[in-house]
Amino acid sequence: MGLLRTIFIIIFCYYAFKFLARLFAPYLMKKATETIKKKAEQQFGGQQQQQQKSTVEEGKTVIDKKPGSQQQSKNSVGEYVDFEEVD
C-alpha cells in the first residue's frame, strides 16, 4: 500500500508542477524580458544618445582626423615592407 501511495504522490506532484508552470510561465517570462531590456538600456544607453545628438545628415560621410596623426601612426606601427610574389 505504501508503494502505491508514493507513486500517486509523485504523479500528483508532477501534474501539479505542470499546471503551475503553465499558470506562472508567462508572468516569469515577462519579468525576465523586462529585466534584460533594462540591463541592455543601461549598457547601451550612452551610445544611443551619442548617435541621436549627431548633426550629420543621413547619407553623408564624415571623417574625423586629427592633424599629425599620420606621422604618429607610422612611428607607432613600425616599418612598412612591400612583398612581391615569387613564381
N, C-alpha and C positions, 0 to 999 in steps of 0.2 A: 504494500500500500504506500509505503514511503517513496518508492521509486516513481510511481505514477504521479504522486503529488509533486515531486521535484521536477519531473518532465513538464507537468502542467504549469508550474511556476515559471520555468524557463520559457515556454511557449508564450505565456501571458506577458512576460516582460518584453519579449521580442516584438510582439504585436503592439504593445503599449508604446514602446520606443518608436516604432514605425509611425504610429498615429501622431505622437507628439512631434516627431520630426517634420511631418507634413504640415502641422499647425505652425510651428515656430521657424521653419527654414526660411520662408520669405522675409520675415522680420529680421532674422540674423543676417541674411544676405544683404538686405537694405542697409543695415548698420555697418557691415563690413565695407560696402562700396562707399558709403559716406565717409568713413574713416580714411580709406585710401585716397579718396578725392581731396580731402582736407590736407593730407600729407603732400600730395602732388602739388596742390596750390601753394603750400608753404615753400616747397623746394624750388619750384619753377616760377613763382610769382614775380621775382625780381627780373627775370629775363623777359617776361611778357610785358612788364611795364616799360622796359627799355625799348622794346620793339614798337610799342604804341606811341612813345614820345618821338619817334623818328620823324624828321621833317622831309625825308626823301620821298619823292613821288614814286608810285608803283611803276615799275618798268625801267627806272633809272638806275645807273650803276655808279657807285661812289667808291673811290679807292682812297683809304686813309693811309697816308705815307708820311713819315717824318723825314725831313731833310737830313742827309748824312747817314741814314740807316743803311744805305747800300755799302758804304765803306765798313761799317761795323759788322755787317753780316759776312762780308768777305773775310775779315780778320778772324771772326769767331768760328767760321765753318772750317777753314783750312785751305789747302792748296787745291786748285782745280786741275784735274787731269783729263785730257781728251783721249779716249781709247779708239783704236781703229780695228776693224775686222781683219782677221788674217785667214786667207783661204787655205 
